[in-house]
Amino acid sequence: MAVPKKKKSRMRRNRRRAENMKITNVRAIALCSACGAPMVPHRACSNCGQYKGRQVFEVKEGAAED
C-alpha cells in the first residue's frame, strides 16, 4: 500500500480542494424543449412543468412569473 513520505501542507491541500470545487459549482443554463424557457439542466421546467417530454407536475397560473 502506498504511503506518503511527507505531510502535505495546508496550502497544497486547500489549493487542491479549491480546484475540485470550481468544477462542481458551475451551473449551465439550458432551454426547455417544450416551451423554450431557460432552466437548470436535469430538472423539471418551472414554466411548463415538463421533463424529458412528459408532464411531471401541473403549473398554477401566475406561479412561475417573477
BASE-106749 format. One record per residue: x, y, z of N, C-alpha, C in turn; residue in one letter. Coordinates in steps of 0.2 Angstrom, whole numbers, plus 5000, padded with zeros to 4 digits. Layout:
<recs>
XYZXYZXYZA...
</recs>
This chain:
<recs>
500449945000500050005000500450065000M500350114996500750174995500550225002A501150245004501150295010501550355008V501250415009501550475008502250485012P502750505009503350515013503350575017K503050635015502950695019502250715019K502150755024501450785025501350845020K500750845017500550895013500450955017K500651015015500551075018499751095018S499551145022498851165022498751205015R499251235013499151275007499051225001M499451175000499351124995498751094995R498551075001497851035002497251085000R497251145003496751195001496751214994N497351214991497351234983497051174979R497151114981496851054978496151054979R495851064985495151064986494851124982R495151174982494851234979494751224971A495251184968495251174961494651124960E494551074964494051024963493351064964N493251114968492651144970492451184964M492951214960492751254954492351214949K492551154948492151114943491451104945I491351094951490651074953490151134954T490451194955490051244956489751284950N489951254944489751294938489051264936V488651314935487951294933487851324926R487651284921487451304915486751314914A486551354910485851364908485651334902I485051294902484851254896484151284894A483951274888483251294886482851234886L482251244889481651194889481551174882C481451114881481251084874480551094872S480151104877479451114876479251184875A479451234880479251304879479851344878C480451324878481051364876481251414882G480951404888481151454893481851424896A482251474899482851454902482751414908P483151364909483051314915483751284917M483751254923484351224925484351154922V484851124920484851064917484651004921P484350954919484150894923483650904928H483250964927482750974932482150994928R481550984931480950994928480851074926A480551094921480451164919479951194924C480151254927479651284931479151324928S479251334921478751374917478251334915N478351264912477851224909477751164913C478251144917478151084921478351014918G478651024912478850964909479650944910Q479750874909480450854910480550794905Y480950794900481150744895480450734891K480050784890479550774885478850754889G478850744895478250714898478050764904R477450774905477250814911477350794917Q477750824922477950804928477450834933V477250894933476850924938476450984934F475851004937475451054934475651124937E475751174932475951234934475351284936V475351314942474751354943474851424939K474351454938474351514935474651574939E475151604936475551654940476051634944G476151564945476651544950477351554947A477451544941478151544938478351614936A477951664936478051734934478451764940E478951804938479351844943479051914943D
</recs>
